[in-house]
Amino acid sequence: MKESPLGPRRKYYYLTEEGKNELEDFMSSWNKIKKNIDRVMGDKYKSITSYIQNSNLRRIEKEEILQQVIDIMLQAQFEGKVFISTT
């Protein structure tokens, strides 16, 4: 806990080296997935995400909807309805 000039004592968190490595791995994987989604879905995905990001929804609602969109796209890929290469 550290003193704060703006209120009660506060607890600060930081990423460990292992956490930084995990984040880097996650971001690398996410960027590959996003690249393929952009390639396959093109303007449709961009339009959906732009609409959601510019909406008046709370951040958590936006994240939930985007996760649902990704889940639907991955399910479609699994069912063979959409082809997304990870290479």
N, C-alpha and C positions, 0 to 999 in steps of 0.2 A: 504494500500500500504506500502511496506517495501523497504528500500534501498537495492541495490544489488551492490556488488563490481564488477560485471561483466557486467553492463549495466544499463538500465533504472530501475526505481522503478517497483516492481512486486507485483502482487496480488496473495496471496496464499489462497488456498481453503482446507477445511478439512471436513471430514464426521461428521455430528452431531450424537448424540446418536441414534436418530430415523433412520438416514441413515445407521448407522452400523447395526441396527436391520434388516432393509430392505435388506441389503447386505447379512447378515447371512441367512435370510429366502430364498432369491434368490439362494444362493449357496447350501443350503440344498435341495431345489427343483431341481436345476440343477443336483446335484450329483445323485439324485434318477432317473431322466430321463436318464442321461448318463449311469448309472449302467444297466438300462434296455435296452438301445440301445446296449451297449456292449454285453449284454447277448443274445439278439435276433439276432443282426447283426454279432456278433463275429468278425472274422477276416476281413470281408468286411468293416465294419465301421472303424476299426483300420487302414486298408490299405488306405482307402479314406482320412482319417484325416492325416495320416502320409505323404501321397503324397502331400496333399495341404500344410501342414505345412513346408515341405521341398522344396516347389516350390519357384520360384523367384517372385511370386506375392507380391504386396504390402499388408501390414497387413489388410487394409480395404477390399481388394479383397478377402483375405483368409476368413475373418469374414463373408462376404456376401455369399461366396460359402458354408461355413459350415452351415450357417443359412438356405440356400436353401436345403441342404442335410437333415437337421433336419425337415424342413417343409415337404419335400417329404415323409419322414418316418412317420411323424405324420398323414399326409393325408392318407397314406396307412393303418395305424392303424384305422383311422376313417372309411375307406371304408371296413374294415374287411379283408384286405389283409395280414396284419401283426398283431400279437398279442403282445402287450407290457403291462405287468402288472406294476402298480405303487406301488405295495406292496413289 
